[in-house]
Amino acid sequence: MPNVLQFSDVTVVRDGNAILDSVNWSVDDDQRWVILGPNGAGKTTLLQIASAFLHPTSGTAEVLDERLGAVDVFELRPMIGFASTAMARRVPRDEKVLNVVMTAAYSVTGRWNEEYEDIDSRRAQRVLKEWKLDHLADRAFGTLSDGEQKRVQIARSVMTDPELLLLDEPAASLDLGAREELLQLLSGYAQESASPAFVMVTHHVEEIPQGFTHALLLRQGSVVASGPLAEALTSETLTETFGMPITLTESDGRYTARAA
């Protein structure tokens, strides 16, 4: 499936305001996208549509070759890995980390009466090890640090081998060490040939992992730039996106930005 997302003139209107305005965007299965833009630009709304949790007011959105509005989203969502702060808040604070990851198999955020097979437990344990969390398997989710919770959410999002991975500000609120550790893990995952298509929202170019290939820049619900990183992410496009002169620099695949 070369194309996993296809947005055509996607518009979302709330209380008479266009949160997204005629967005055209496509993502192929071998691409790693970062979405940048100021607060209120529509980044999270875009992810909500991509994760099949929100339908556009107008336009068409195809996710994994299925058109929203003409597909059972409950069958579609298990094929999409999604991690966000809002989702983390729905996880019971006393739930064990192993269960937080394993319950992704049923698309629930806490263990209730589901029956799991040994393969589910082994898969969850393997994913925890890959994300350097295996030593926390029996810890309560609510006792973890912000960085640990974010990694658990990402581990949960890849538990079911999704065809599309969506991350909403995975490095937000992390200290420097925790951020760099997370970015190293994300970079390694992004560069694996078997990894799914990848879309990550962030506010900061410093949080773009190495190995990402494309960028989408939004301002007031409209696309400022979209395409390969070298073309879409420039001082000029950042200046237009954030409404102030910005200078972008790149070194060894990592970016920094400052006011010009």
Secondary structure, DSSP 8 states (H G I E B T S, - for coil): --EEEEEEEEEEEETTEEEEEEEEEEEETT-EEEEE--TTSSHHHHHHHHTTS---SEEEEEETTEETTSS-HHHHGGGEEEE-HHHHTTS-TTSBHHHHHHGGGGT-SS-SS----HHHHHHHHHHHHHTT-GGGTTSBGGGS-HHHHHHHHHHHHHTT--SEEEEESTTTT--HHHHHHHHHHHHHHHT-TT--EEEEE-S-GGG--TT--EEEEEETTEEEEEEEHHHHSSHHHHHHHHTS-EEEEEETTEEEEEE-
